[in-house]
Amino acid sequence: MVEGCEVASVLGMLEEREAAARVRVEGLREEVARLAEVLEAAEIELDRRVIAREELVEALAVSAAESTAVTEVGAEQETVPSPVAGSTVAPWREGLPVTVLAPDYQGILGVLEEGRSAGRGPLKAREIAVELGLETVPAKVEGVRSKARRLAERGWLVQESSGMFSAGRRPVAVPGAGSSA
């Protein structure tokens, strides 16, 4: 009988350890879920900050361009700027190459132009993000949407009334520039 008691005692000890391990695993799962939420919020905040910085850089560049245009009246230069990550999006005009855009913007245009040549219609920002190989978390999708809107505002692509985007070029009015007709 002593042997049966020892086995029951060892079995009870193992069950206690299993229960403790189960509690620890459950606690770690809850911590991982909480950290995933914190990470997503941090990514959204980061994307908001990136967009804010891009908007500020763009506003400063427009302001600088306007003041430069005032001092250089009549001195028109036809140079193609080099793209820089986070740089401003130049308004589209005939003859302006896509290479003036930063790589992120070139990627969005490329996805939409490939879709057009494949016979697909306009795409949502989420679909563009998927085509670019990005995660479809809200922060990434909103970053793509912001860039696509900026491209549409500058005439590089078309934003449909439904909020979808398609390839296409159209001239836009540039403040401070003369008549484009």
Buried (B, 14 or more C-beta within 10 A) or exposed (E): EEEEEEEEEEEEEEEEEEEEEEEEEEEEEEEEEEEEEEEEEEBBEEBBEBBEEBEEBBEEBBEEBEEEBEEEEEEEEEEEEEBEEEBBBBBBBEEBEEEBBBEBBBBBBBBBBEBBEEEEEBBBBBBBBBBBEBEEBEBBBBBBBBBBBBBBEBBBBBBEEEEBBBBBBEEBEBEEEEEEE
